[in-house]
């Protein structure tokens, strides 16, 4: 695999992932601003979930380059696919953790709001 091929392939992957990366960057910025203003636990969970999703998105970009790299080093295609599957599973577990954090953030935020409405 030539360096120019890698640049073309990773550039295409970056264009596909760019909207998602921009969105999760905005979530991280908003979460940080909310924490700075003292928003509490839901904002912290929002920040953690957004950061995990952003990190998983960034780490997903070079993931597709692993099988061609390993096969060029002499690995059998089945072993390279196994490594890709293992790393992909790890990234999906990180995304699952991020979704759990985001769900907890929204649940805590709306549960607190509902409890305040009931006391008034």
Residue pairs with C-beta under 8 A, 6 or more apart in sequence:
1 68
1 69
1 72
6 65
9 64
9 65
10 61
10 62
10 65
13 61
13 64
14 61
17 57
17 60
17 61
20 57
21 54
21 57
21 58
24 50
24 53
24 54
24 57
25 54
27 46
27 49
27 50
27 53
27 54
28 47
28 50
28 51
28 54
30 46
30 50
31 43
31 44
31 46
31 47
31 48
31 50
31 51
32 47
34 43
34 46
34 47
35 43
35 44
35 47
41 105
41 108
42 105
42 106
42 108
42 109
42 112
43 105
44 105
45 101
45 102
45 104
45 105
45 108
46 101
46 102
46 105
48 98
48 101
49 98
49 99
49 100
49 101
49 102
49 105
50 98
50 102
52 94
52 95
52 97
52 98
52 101
53 95
53 98
53 102
55 94
56 91
56 94
56 95
56 98
59 91
59 94
60 91
63 84
63 87
63 88
63 91
66 80
66 83
66 84
66 87
67 77
67 80
67 81
67 83
67 84
70 79
70 80
70 83
71 77
71 80
75 83
